[in-house]
Amino acid sequence: MNPILEQIYATILPSAPFVIAAYALVWLALLVYVVFVTVRLKRTEAQVTALEEALAHRQADETASVLKKD
């Protein structure tokens, strides 16, 4: 093998586990973030749905009370 390549590989390969660990950590952090955002999004969607239903009931009650007054 070329002596220059041997020197390059000797320099690069010992640090390979650290590079792999860094990539794994970044992917894991990204996965955790996506799961966190997905859970929060679903919770927020449920809250919006509940608010829409409460608003619809409130508007129906107000409409009914206005109609009773007339």
MMTF fields as JSON, N, C-alpha, C and O atoms, coordinates in Angstrom:
{
  "mmtfVersion": "1.0.0",
  "mmtfProducer": "UNKNOWN",
  "numBonds": 279,
  "numAtoms": 280,
  "numGroups": 70,
  "numChains": 1,
  "numModels": 1,
  "chainsPerModel": [1],
  "groupsPerChain": [70],
  "chainIdList": ["A"],
  "bondAtomList": [4, 2, 8, 6, 12, 10, 16, 14, 20, 18, 24, 22, 28, 26, 32, 30, 36, 34, 40, 38, 44, 42, 48, 46, 52, 50, 56, 54, 60, 58, 64, 62, 68, 66, 72, 70, 76, 74, 80, 78, 84, 82, 88, 86, 92, 90, 96, 94, 100, 98, 104, 102, 108, 106, 112, 110, 116, 114, 120, 118, 124, 122, 128, 126, 132, 130, 136, 134, 140, 138, 144, 142, 148, 146, 152, 150, 156, 154, 160, 158, 164, 162, 168, 166, 172, 170, 176, 174, 180, 178, 184, 182, 188, 186, 192, 190, 196, 194, 200, 198, 204, 202, 208, 206, 212, 210, 216, 214, 220, 218, 224, 222, 228, 226, 232, 230, 236, 234, 240, 238, 244, 242, 248, 246, 252, 250, 256, 254, 260, 258, 264, 262, 268, 266, 272, 270, 276, 274],
  "bondOrderList": [1, 1, 1, 1, 1, 1, 1, 1, 1, 1, 1, 1, 1, 1, 1, 1, 1, 1, 1, 1, 1, 1, 1, 1, 1, 1, 1, 1, 1, 1, 1, 1, 1, 1, 1, 1, 1, 1, 1, 1, 1, 1, 1, 1, 1, 1, 1, 1, 1, 1, 1, 1, 1, 1, 1, 1, 1, 1, 1, 1, 1, 1, 1, 1, 1, 1, 1, 1, 1],
  "groupList": [{"groupName": "MET", "atomNameList": ["N", "CA", "C", "O"], "elementList": ["N", "C", "C", "O"], "formalChargeList": [0, 0, 0, 0], "bondAtomList": [1, 0, 2, 1, 3, 2], "bondOrderList": [1, 1, 2], "singleLetterCode": "M", "chemCompType": "L-PEPTIDE LINKING"}, {"groupName": "ASN", "atomNameList": ["N", "CA", "C", "O"], "elementList": ["N", "C", "C", "O"], "formalChargeList": [0, 0, 0, 0], "bondAtomList": [1, 0, 2, 1, 3, 2], "bondOrderList": [1, 1, 2], "singleLetterCode": "N", "chemCompType": "L-PEPTIDE LINKING"}, {"groupName": "PRO", "atomNameList": ["N", "CA", "C", "O"], "elementList": ["N", "C", "C", "O"], "formalChargeList": [0, 0, 0, 0], "bondAtomList": [1, 0, 2, 1, 3, 2], "bondOrderList": [1, 1, 2], "singleLetterCode": "P", "chemCompType": "L-PEPTIDE LINKING"}, {"groupName": "ILE", "atomNameList": ["N", "CA", "C", "O"], "elementList": ["N", "C", "C", "O"], "formalChargeList": [0, 0, 0, 0], "bondAtomList": [1, 0, 2, 1, 3, 2], "bondOrderList": [1, 1, 2], "singleLetterCode": "I", "chemCompType": "L-PEPTIDE LINKING"}, {"groupName": "LEU", "atomNameList": ["N", "CA", "C", "O"], "elementList": ["N", "C", "C", "O"], "formalChargeList": [0, 0, 0, 0], "bondAtomList": [1, 0, 2, 1, 3, 2], "bondOrderList": [1, 1, 2], "singleLetterCode": "L", "chemCompType": "L-PEPTIDE LINKING"}, {"groupName": "GLU", "atomNameList": ["N", "CA", "C", "O"], "elementList": ["N", "C", "C", "O"], "formalChargeList": [0, 0, 0, 0], "bondAtomList": [1, 0, 2, 1, 3, 2], "bondOrderList": [1, 1, 2], "singleLetterCode": "E", "chemCompType": "L-PEPTIDE LINKING"}, {"groupName": "GLN", "atomNameList": ["N", "CA", "C", "O"], "elementList": ["N", "C", "C", "O"], "formalChargeList": [0, 0, 0, 0], "bondAtomList": [1, 0, 2, 1, 3, 2], "bondOrderList": [1, 1, 2], "singleLetterCode": "Q", "chemCompType": "L-PEPTIDE LINKING"}, {"groupName": "TYR", "atomNameList": ["N", "CA", "C", "O"], "elementList": ["N", "C", "C", "O"], "formalChargeList": [0, 0, 0, 0], "bondAtomList": [1, 0, 2, 1, 3, 2], "bondOrderList": [1, 1, 2], "singleLetterCode": "Y", "chemCompType": "L-PEPTIDE LINKING"}, {"groupName": "ALA", "atomNameList": ["N", "CA", "C", "O"], "elementList": ["N", "C", "C", "O"], "formalChargeList": [0, 0, 0, 0], "bondAtomList": [1, 0, 2, 1, 3, 2], "bondOrderList": [1, 1, 2], "singleLetterCode": "A", "chemCompType": "L-PEPTIDE LINKING"}, {"groupName": "THR", "atomNameList": ["N", "CA", "C", "O"], "elementList": ["N", "C", "C", "O"], "formalChargeList": [0, 0, 0, 0], "bondAtomList": [1, 0, 2, 1, 3, 2], "bondOrderList": [1, 1, 2], "singleLetterCode": "T", "chemCompType": "L-PEPTIDE LINKING"}, {"groupName": "SER", "atomNameList": ["N", "CA", "C", "O"], "elementList": ["N", "C", "C", "O"], "formalChargeList": [0, 0, 0, 0], "bondAtomList": [1, 0, 2, 1, 3, 2], "bondOrderList": [1, 1, 2], "singleLetterCode": "S", "chemCompType": "L-PEPTIDE LINKING"}, {"groupName": "PHE", "atomNameList": ["N", "CA", "C", "O"], "elementList": ["N", "C", "C", "O"], "formalChargeList": [0, 0, 0, 0], "bondAtomList": [1, 0, 2, 1, 3, 2], "bondOrderList": [1, 1, 2], "singleLetterCode": "F", "chemCompType": "L-PEPTIDE LINKING"}, {"groupName": "VAL", "atomNameList": ["N", "CA", "C", "O"], "elementList": ["N", "C", "C", "O"], "formalChargeList": [0, 0, 0, 0], "bondAtomList": [1, 0, 2, 1, 3, 2], "bondOrderList": [1, 1, 2], "singleLetterCode": "V", "chemCompType": "L-PEPTIDE LINKING"}, {"groupName": "TRP", "atomNameList": ["N", "CA", "C", "O"], "elementList": ["N", "C", "C", "O"], "formalChargeList": [0, 0, 0, 0], "bondAtomList": [1, 0, 2, 1, 3, 2], "bondOrderList": [1, 1, 2], "singleLetterCode": "W", "chemCompType": "L-PEPTIDE LINKING"}, {"groupName": "ARG", "atomNameList": ["N", "CA", "C", "O"], "elementList": ["N", "C", "C", "O"], "formalChargeList": [0, 0, 0, 0], "bondAtomList": [1, 0, 2, 1, 3, 2], "bondOrderList": [1, 1, 2], "singleLetterCode": "R", "chemCompType": "L-PEPTIDE LINKING"}, {"groupName": "LYS", "atomNameList": ["N", "CA", "C", "O"], "elementList": ["N", "C", "C", "O"], "formalChargeList": [0, 0, 0, 0], "bondAtomList": [1, 0, 2, 1, 3, 2], "bondOrderList": [1, 1, 2], "singleLetterCode": "K", "chemCompType": "L-PEPTIDE LINKING"}, {"groupName": "HIS", "atomNameList": ["N", "CA", "C", "O"], "elementList": ["N", "C", "C", "O"], "formalChargeList": [0, 0, 0, 0], "bondAtomList": [1, 0, 2, 1, 3, 2], "bondOrderList": [1, 1, 2], "singleLetterCode": "H", "chemCompType": "L-PEPTIDE LINKING"}, {"groupName": "ASP", "atomNameList": ["N", "CA", "C", "O"], "elementList": ["N", "C", "C", "O"], "formalChargeList": [0, 0, 0, 0], "bondAtomList": [1, 0, 2, 1, 3, 2], "bondOrderList": [1, 1, 2], "singleLetterCode": "D", "chemCompType": "L-PEPTIDE LINKING"}],
  "groupTypeList": [0, 1, 2, 3, 4, 5, 6, 3, 7, 8, 9, 3, 4, 2, 10, 8, 2, 11, 12, 3, 8, 8, 7, 8, 4, 12, 13, 4, 8, 4, 4, 12, 7, 12, 12, 11, 12, 9, 12, 14, 4, 15, 14, 9, 5, 8, 6, 12, 9, 8, 4, 5, 5, 8, 4, 8, 16, 14, 6, 8, 17, 5, 9, 8, 10, 12, 4, 15, 15, 17],
  "groupIdList": [1, 2, 3, 4, 5, 6, 7, 8, 9, 10, 11, 12, 13, 14, 15, 16, 17, 18, 19, 20, 21, 22, 23, 24, 25, 26, 27, 28, 29, 30, 31, 32, 33, 34, 35, 36, 37, 38, 39, 40, 41, 42, 43, 44, 45, 46, 47, 48, 49, 50, 51, 52, 53, 54, 55, 56, 57, 58, 59, 60, 61, 62, 63, 64, 65, 66, 67, 68, 69, 70],
  "secStructList": [7, 7, 2, 2, 2, 2, 2, 2, 2, 2, 2, 2, 4, 4, 4, 2, 2, 2, 2, 2, 2, 2, 2, 2, 2, 2, 2, 2, 2, 2, 2, 2, 2, 2, 2, 2, 2, 2, 2, 2, 2, 2, 2, 2, 2, 2, 2, 2, 2, 2, 2, 2, 2, 2, 2, 2, 2, 2, 2, 2, 2, 2, 2, 2, 2, 2, 2, 2, 2, 7],
  "xCoordList": [0.848, 0.0, 0.89, 2.018, 0.372, 1.08, 1.334, 0.407, 2.572, 2.872, 2.062, 1.757, 1.722, 0.92, -0.485, -1.055, -1.043, -2.374, -2.36, -3.307, -1.308, -1.205, -1.214, -1.852, -0.517, -0.473, -1.86, -2.292, -2.544, -3.885, -4.852, -5.589, -4.85, -5.753, -5.425, -6.328, -4.172, -3.787, -4.279, -4.56, -4.382, -4.873, -6.396, -6.961, -7.058, -8.519, -9.195, -10.12, -8.784, -9.485, -9.565, -10.592, -8.575, -8.742, -9.869, -10.44, -10.189, -11.258, -12.622, -13.621, -12.677, -13.936, -15.028, -16.168, -14.749, -15.828, -16.431, -17.627, -15.606, -16.125, -17.029, -18.049, -16.649, -17.465, -18.793, -19.849, -18.74, -19.963, -20.851, -22.066, -20.261, -21.036, -21.663, -22.799, -20.941, -21.482, -22.67, -23.693, -22.545, -23.666, -24.857, -25.998, -24.59, -25.685, -26.375, -27.6, -25.605, -26.177, -27.035, -28.109, -26.565, -27.339, -28.648, -29.702, -28.591, -29.81, -30.771, -31.984, -30.233, -31.08, -31.747, -32.935, -31.001, -31.569, -32.645, -33.685, -32.413, -33.406, -34.669, -35.78, -34.507, -35.651, -36.455, -37.684, -35.78, -36.464, -37.216, -38.348, -36.611, -37.257, -38.512, -39.553, -38.427, -39.58, -40.705, -41.869, -40.377, -41.404, -42.031, -43.25, -41.219, -41.718, -42.663, -43.739, -42.267, -43.099, -44.393, -45.453, -44.329, -45.525, -46.507, -47.709, -46.007, -46.877, -47.522, -48.723, -46.73, -47.278, -48.301, -49.315, -48.042, -48.969, -50.296, -51.352, -50.262, -51.505, -52.275, -53.5, -51.558, -52.208, -52.848, -53.965, -52.145, -52.671, -53.886, -54.862, -53.838, -54.985, -56.204, -57.323, -56.0, -57.104, -57.683, -58.899, -56.825, -57.301, -58.08, -59.107, -57.604, -58.309, -59.679, -60.668, -59.747, -61.021, -61.985, -63.164, -61.489, -62.338, -62.816, -63.977, -61.942, -62.343, -63.374, -64.314, -63.203, -64.176, -65.544, -66.566, -65.567, -66.83, -67.471, -68.683, -66.674, -67.209, -67.751, -68.793, -67.064, -67.521, -68.822, -69.729, -68.918, -70.144, -71.315, -72.409, -71.105, -72.17, -72.558, -73.738, -71.561, -71.846, -72.642, -73.594, -72.261, -72.989, -74.408, -75.345, -74.57, -75.909, -76.763, -77.94, -76.18, -76.911, -77.299, -78.421, -76.385, -76.673, -77.751, -78.618, -77.696, -78.713, -80.073, -81.08, -80.095, -81.348, -81.912, -83.125, -81.057, -81.535, -82.048, -83.011, -81.421, -81.894, -83.246, -84.138, -83.407, -84.67, -85.791, -86.937, -85.494, -86.503, -86.961, -88.12, -86.074, -86.418, -87.398, -88.234, -87.295, -88.159, -89.509, -90.376],
  "yCoordList": [-1.175, 0.0, 1.232, 1.209, 2.275, 3.537, 4.064, 4.106, 4.468, 4.942, 6.175, 6.365, 6.996, 8.187, 7.761, 8.294, 6.784, 6.292, 5.615, 5.759, 4.889, 4.257, 5.309, 5.131, 6.379, 7.448, 8.101, 8.403, 8.314, 8.921, 8.002, 8.448, 6.714, 5.769, 5.618, 5.458, 5.666, 5.564, 6.773, 6.672, 7.898, 9.108, 9.113, 9.528, 8.66, 8.736, 7.603, 7.864, 6.403, 5.25, 5.251, 4.821, 5.693, 5.7, 6.627, 6.409, 7.639, 8.551, 8.137, 8.801, 7.069, 6.64, 6.36, 6.766, 5.695, 5.463, 6.76, 6.822, 7.787, 9.067, 9.727, 10.324, 9.615, 10.18, 9.436, 10.055, 8.125, 7.32, 7.648, 7.786, 7.772, 8.119, 9.504, 9.712, 10.439, 11.786, 11.764, 12.394, 11.052, 10.941, 10.254, 10.685, 9.193, 8.488, 9.405, 9.38, 10.206, 11.13, 12.193, 12.539, 12.7, 13.705, 13.104, 13.728, 11.904, 11.257, 10.952, 11.107, 10.524, 10.241, 11.516, 11.511, 12.592, 13.873, 14.334, 14.838, 14.17, 14.543, 13.694, 14.213, 12.423, 11.528, 11.913, 11.965, 12.181, 12.593, 13.899, 14.047, 14.837, 16.119, 15.911, 16.503, 15.084, 14.835, 14.177, 14.538, 13.223, 12.576, 13.594, 13.612, 14.43, 15.452, 16.411, 16.724, 16.873, 17.804, 17.122, 17.746, 15.876, 15.149, 15.005, 15.202, 14.661, 14.519, 15.861, 15.93, 16.911, 18.238, 18.671, 19.283, 18.358, 18.716, 18.003, 18.615, 16.726, 15.981, 16.543, 16.656, 16.892, 17.47, 18.809, 19.101, 19.609, 20.912, 20.747, 21.485, 19.794, 19.544, 19.122, 19.538, 18.302, 17.89, 19.087, 19.194, 19.98, 21.173, 22.089, 22.647, 22.245, 23.076, 22.467, 23.194, 21.17, 20.502, 20.725, 21.005, 20.604, 20.831, 22.278, 22.537, 23.212, 24.621, 24.903, 25.668, 24.296, 24.48, 23.943, 24.568, 22.781, 22.209, 23.097, 23.312, 23.612, 24.487, 25.774, 26.274, 26.302, 27.512, 27.248, 28.079, 26.113, 25.773, 25.646, 26.125, 25.006, 24.883, 26.252, 26.543, 27.078, 28.416, 29.238, 29.924, 29.174, 29.919, 29.382, 30.153, 28.075, 27.487, 27.944, 28.259, 27.981, 28.435, 29.903, 30.278, 30.738, 32.159, 32.37, 33.231, 31.585, 31.68, 31.284, 31.933, 30.221, 29.753, 30.783, 30.99, 31.424, 32.426, 33.667, 34.282, 34.051, 35.198, 34.876, 35.724, 33.654, 33.269, 33.205, 33.51, 32.818, 32.742, 34.123, 34.302, 35.11, 36.481, 37.092, 37.917, 36.694, 37.285, 36.693, 37.059],
  "zCoordList": [0.0, 0.0, 0.0, 0.491, -0.545, -0.625, 0.791, 1.6, 1.107, 2.459, 2.86, 4.038, 1.896, 2.213, 2.62, 3.571, 1.881, 2.236, 3.604, 4.377, 3.902, 5.224, 6.326, 7.363, 6.096, 7.099, 7.244, 8.356, 6.125, 6.175, 6.912, 7.791, 6.553, 7.208, 8.684, 9.506, 9.022, 10.432, 11.212, 12.406, 10.553, 11.209, 11.29, 12.302, 10.243, 10.165, 10.93, 11.7, 10.752, 11.321, 12.846, 13.37, 13.584, 15.032, 15.501, 16.57, 14.727, 15.131, 14.581, 14.857, 13.819, 13.209, 14.247, 14.021, 15.364, 16.342, 16.881, 17.166, 17.019, 17.502, 16.462, 16.803, 15.213, 14.137, 14.051, 13.921, 14.123, 14.079, 15.279, 15.131, 16.449, 17.637, 17.506, 17.932, 16.929, 16.745, 15.785, 16.054, 14.68, 13.743, 14.411, 14.247, 15.158, 15.842, 16.843, 16.967, 17.553, 18.523, 17.84, 18.332, 16.724, 15.988, 15.481, 15.605, 14.915, 14.421, 15.567, 15.425, 16.689, 17.854, 18.353, 18.673, 18.419, 18.858, 17.882, 18.306, 16.6, 15.601, 15.739, 15.636, 15.967, 16.146, 17.382, 17.33, 18.482, 19.709, 19.475, 19.935, 18.776, 18.488, 17.647, 17.934, 16.617, 15.749, 16.533, 16.361, 17.386, 18.21, 19.161, 19.33, 19.774, 20.686, 19.966, 20.476, 18.794, 18.038, 17.6, 17.631, 17.202, 16.784, 17.935, 17.754, 19.118, 20.284, 20.628, 20.888, 20.627, 20.936, 19.882, 20.219, 18.623, 17.555, 17.734, 17.574, 18.063, 18.273, 19.462, 19.416, 20.521, 21.693, 21.342, 21.768, 20.574, 20.169, 19.261, 19.396, 18.344, 17.477, 18.294, 17.993, 19.323, 20.18, 20.927, 21.08, 21.388, 22.075, 21.134, 21.521, 19.915, 18.939, 18.635, 18.541, 18.483, 18.229, 19.39, 19.174, 20.616, 21.786, 21.83, 22.144, 21.521, 21.498, 20.403, 20.619, 19.248, 18.169, 18.574, 18.291, 19.237, 19.694, 20.758, 20.735, 21.686, 22.726, 22.108, 22.532, 21.128, 20.458, 19.706, 19.728, 19.051, 18.326, 19.294, 18.997, 20.456, 21.454, 21.997, 22.193, 22.233, 22.766, 21.76, 22.134, 20.488, 19.467, 19.317, 19.113, 19.417, 19.325, 20.505, 20.332, 21.701, 22.879, 22.746, 23.087, 22.253, 22.082, 21.024, 21.177, 19.953, 18.908, 19.455, 19.173, 20.233, 20.802, 21.783, 21.826, 22.563, 23.536, 22.821, 23.278, 21.699, 20.922, 20.307, 20.295, 19.794, 19.181, 20.219, 19.89, 21.461, 22.509, 22.92, 23.295, 22.857, 23.233, 22.237, 22.607, 20.999, 19.956, 20.009, 19.215]
}
